[in-house]
């Protein structure tokens, strides 16, 4: 089980939009990464998309109105890190505020 959240910029784990970690070698499960936008300035270790995809179940929790617009973009397939979440089974838990713009 991998339990993730989604940030208001569409990031998940510590995989930020535009970061080099999004293109990490598919054989690597973890990598070091930092936010290219500088909003999260500290380097940190994170699962790669390939590492996340190895999970039998991926649970994604999204809460808060500030994430509503970005969640619509993810649902539409925009090129954001959260859009690329894969796993054996992916379950999205979305609160009312975050899901308020979904149809």
C-alpha positions as a Markdown table, in Angstrom:
| # | Residue | x | y | z |
|---|---|---|---|---|
| 1 | Unk | 0.0 | 0.0 | 0.0 |
| 2 | Unk | 1.3 | 3.5 | -0.9 |
| 3 | Unk | -0.7 | 6.4 | 0.6 |
| 4 | Unk | -0.2 | 9.7 | -1.2 |
| 5 | Unk | -1.7 | 13.1 | -1.2 |
| 6 | Unk | -2.0 | 15.7 | -3.9 |
| 7 | Unk | -0.7 | 19.3 | -3.6 |
| 8 | Unk | -2.4 | 22.3 | -5.0 |
| 9 | Unk | 0.1 | 22.3 | -7.8 |
| 10 | Unk | -0.7 | 18.7 | -8.8 |
| 11 | Unk | 2.4 | 17.2 | -7.1 |
| 12 | Unk | 2.3 | 13.9 | -5.4 |
| 13 | Unk | 4.9 | 12.2 | -3.2 |
| 14 | Unk | 7.7 | 14.7 | -3.7 |
| 15 | Unk | 7.3 | 14.6 | -7.5 |
| 16 | Unk | 6.8 | 18.3 | -8.4 |
| 17 | Unk | 5.7 | 19.6 | -11.8 |
| 18 | Unk | 8.8 | 20.1 | -14.0 |
| 19 | Unk | 11.2 | 18.2 | -11.7 |
| 20 | Unk | 13.9 | 15.9 | -13.0 |
| 21 | Unk | 12.5 | 13.1 | -10.8 |
| 22 | Unk | 9.5 | 12.7 | -13.1 |
| 23 | Unk | 12.0 | 11.3 | -15.7 |
| 24 | Unk | 13.9 | 9.0 | -13.2 |
| 25 | Unk | 15.1 | 5.8 | -14.7 |
| 26 | Unk | 12.1 | 3.4 | -14.7 |
| 27 | Unk | 14.2 | 0.8 | -12.8 |
| 28 | Unk | 14.7 | 3.1 | -9.8 |
| 29 | Unk | 12.2 | 3.0 | -7.0 |
| 30 | Unk | 13.4 | 6.1 | -5.1 |
| 31 | Unk | 15.3 | 9.2 | -6.0 |
| 32 | Unk | 16.4 | 12.5 | -4.5 |
| 33 | Unk | 14.4 | 15.5 | -5.6 |
| 34 | Unk | 13.6 | 19.2 | -4.8 |
| 35 | Unk | 10.8 | 21.5 | -6.1 |
| 36 | Unk | 12.0 | 23.4 | -9.2 |
| 37 | Unk | 9.5 | 26.2 | -8.4 |
| 38 | Unk | 11.2 | 26.7 | -4.9 |
| 39 | Unk | 7.9 | 26.4 | -3.0 |
| 40 | Unk | 9.3 | 23.4 | -1.2 |
| 41 | Unk | 13.0 | 24.2 | -1.0 |
| 42 | Unk | 14.5 | 21.2 | 0.7 |
| 43 | Unk | 15.9 | 18.2 | -1.1 |
| 44 | Unk | 14.1 | 15.0 | -0.1 |
| 45 | Unk | 14.0 | 11.3 | -1.0 |
| 46 | Unk | 10.8 | 10.2 | -2.8 |
| 47 | Unk | 9.4 | 7.2 | -4.6 |
| 48 | Unk | 9.6 | 7.5 | -8.4 |
| 49 | Unk | 6.5 | 7.0 | -10.5 |
| 50 | Unk | 7.8 | 3.4 | -11.2 |
| 51 | Unk | 8.2 | 2.8 | -7.5 |
| 52 | Unk | 4.6 | 3.9 | -6.8 |
| 53 | Unk | 3.4 | 1.8 | -9.7 |
| 54 | Unk | 4.7 | -1.4 | -8.0 |
| 55 | Unk | 2.2 | -1.0 | -5.2 |
| 56 | Unk | -0.8 | -3.4 | -5.2 |
| 57 | Unk | -2.9 | -0.5 | -4.0 |
| 58 | Unk | -2.3 | 3.3 | -4.2 |
| 59 | Unk | -4.5 | 5.4 | -2.0 |
| 60 | Unk | -4.6 | 9.1 | -3.0 |
| 61 | Unk | -6.2 | 11.6 | -0.5 |
| 62 | Unk | -7.2 | 15.0 | -1.8 |
| 63 | Unk | -8.7 | 17.5 | 0.6 |
| 64 | Unk | -9.4 | 21.2 | 0.5 |
| 65 | Unk | -11.0 | 23.7 | -1.9 |
| 66 | Unk | -7.6 | 25.0 | -3.0 |
| 67 | Unk | -7.1 | 21.7 | -4.8 |
| 68 | Unk | -10.4 | 21.7 | -6.7 |
| 69 | Unk | -9.3 | 23.3 | -10.0 |
| 70 | Unk | -6.1 | 21.1 | -10.1 |
| 71 | Unk | -8.1 | 18.0 | -9.5 |
| 72 | Unk | -10.3 | 18.8 | -12.5 |
| 73 | Unk | -7.1 | 19.1 | -14.6 |
| 74 | Unk | -5.8 | 15.7 | -13.3 |
| 75 | Unk | -9.1 | 14.1 | -14.0 |
| 76 | Unk | -9.0 | 15.5 | -17.6 |
| 77 | Unk | -5.5 | 14.0 | -18.1 |
| 78 | Unk | -3.4 | 17.2 | -17.8 |
| 79 | Unk | 0.4 | 16.6 | -17.7 |
| 80 | Unk | 0.8 | 16.9 | -13.9 |
| 81 | Unk | 2.6 | 14.4 | -11.6 |
| 82 | Unk | -0.7 | 13.2 | -10.0 |
| 83 | Unk | -2.1 | 12.3 | -13.4 |
| 84 | Unk | 0.6 | 9.7 | -13.8 |
| 85 | Unk | -0.1 | 7.7 | -10.6 |
| 86 | Unk | -0.4 | 4.0 | -11.5 |
| 87 | Unk | -0.6 | 0.9 | -9.4 |
| 88 | Unk | -2.4 | -2.4 | -9.2 |
| 89 | Unk | -5.4 | -0.5 | -7.9 |
| 90 | Unk | -5.6 | 3.3 | -7.5 |
| 91 | Unk | -8.2 | 4.6 | -5.1 |
| 92 | Unk | -8.9 | 8.4 | -4.8 |
| 93 | Unk | -10.4 | 9.7 | -1.6 |
| 94 | Unk | -11.6 | 13.2 | -2.3 |
| 95 | Unk | -13.4 | 15.4 | 0.2 |
| 96 | Unk | -16.4 | 17.6 | -0.8 |
| 97 | Unk | -14.4 | 20.8 | -1.1 |
| 98 | Unk | -11.7 | 19.3 | -3.4 |
| 99 | Unk | -14.3 | 17.5 | -5.5 |
| 100 | Unk | -16.7 | 20.5 | -5.8 |
| 101 | Unk | -15.8 | 21.2 | -9.4 |
| 102 | Unk | -15.9 | 17.6 | -10.7 |
| 103 | Unk | -19.0 | 16.8 | -12.7 |
